[in-house]
Amino acid sequence: DRRRCRDGTELAINARTLSFDPLAQTTLREIRTRHYRDGEVIGEESYPIRINLYFKSEVELMLEAAGFDNIRVTAGFDDRPPKPWRDEPLYIRAETKS
């Protein structure tokens, strides 16, 4: 899937999973971009990115330990409870303890 830039060139961005460690709760992804002009590749870059995965309860505990309370996790812009496997991204709101 290519997207047109203002200068008329196109960018293609692809991502793939290189590894997943369920015990460490990490995944290693590769992000690759290709820059095209008139259908020809004029540039290419590839970078690894390590992503840490957290469960909802882990994030809540970290926020509590950092001094936050009134922690609320919602989905979408309508403040509804998130649905597993359906909602992404999640929004987290927290207040500092007085």
Solvent accessible surface area in square Angstrom, and as a share of the most:
residue,aa,sasa,rsa
1,D,142,0.74
2,R,106,0.39
3,R,171,0.63
4,R,169,0.62
5,C,40,0.24
6,R,254,0.93
7,D,104,0.54
8,G,39,0.37
9,T,2,0.01
10,E,39,0.17
11,L,64,0.32
12,A,9,0.07
13,I,112,0.57
14,N,80,0.41
15,A,51,0.40
16,R,136,0.49
17,T,73,0.43
18,L,78,0.39
19,S,54,0.35
20,F,118,0.49
21,D,62,0.32
22,P,88,0.55
23,L,171,0.85
24,A,61,0.47
25,Q,45,0.20
26,T,20,0.12
27,T,16,0.09
28,L,40,0.20
29,R,69,0.25
30,E,23,0.10
31,I,57,0.29
32,R,74,0.27
33,T,39,0.23
34,R,73,0.27
35,H,58,0.26
36,Y,23,0.09
37,R,123,0.45
38,D,138,0.71
39,G,47,0.45
40,E,118,0.53
41,V,77,0.44
42,I,84,0.43
43,G,30,0.29
44,E,89,0.40
45,E,90,0.41
46,S,50,0.32
47,Y,127,0.48
48,P,97,0.61
49,I,83,0.42
50,R,146,0.53
51,I,65,0.33
52,N,85,0.43
53,L,71,0.36
54,Y,120,0.46
55,F,133,0.55
56,K,102,0.43
57,S,65,0.42
58,E,57,0.26
59,V,32,0.19
60,E,42,0.19
61,L,116,0.58
62,M,94,0.42
63,L,41,0.20
64,E,89,0.40
65,A,95,0.73
66,A,71,0.55
67,G,29,0.28
68,F,60,0.25
69,D,49,0.25
70,N,104,0.53
71,I,37,0.19
72,R,120,0.44
73,V,17,0.10
74,T,4,0.02
75,A,0,0.00
76,G,27,0.26
77,F,188,0.78
78,D,92,0.48
79,D,58,0.30
80,R,84,0.31
81,P,104,0.65
82,P,38,0.24
83,K,100,0.42
84,P,111,0.70
85,W,258,0.90
86,R,186,0.68
87,D,30,0.15
88,E,165,0.74
89,P,85,0.53
90,L,77,0.38
91,Y,71,0.27
92,I,78,0.39
93,R,111,0.40
94,A,35,0.27
95,E,100,0.45
96,T,98,0.57
97,K,114,0.48
98,S,162,1.05
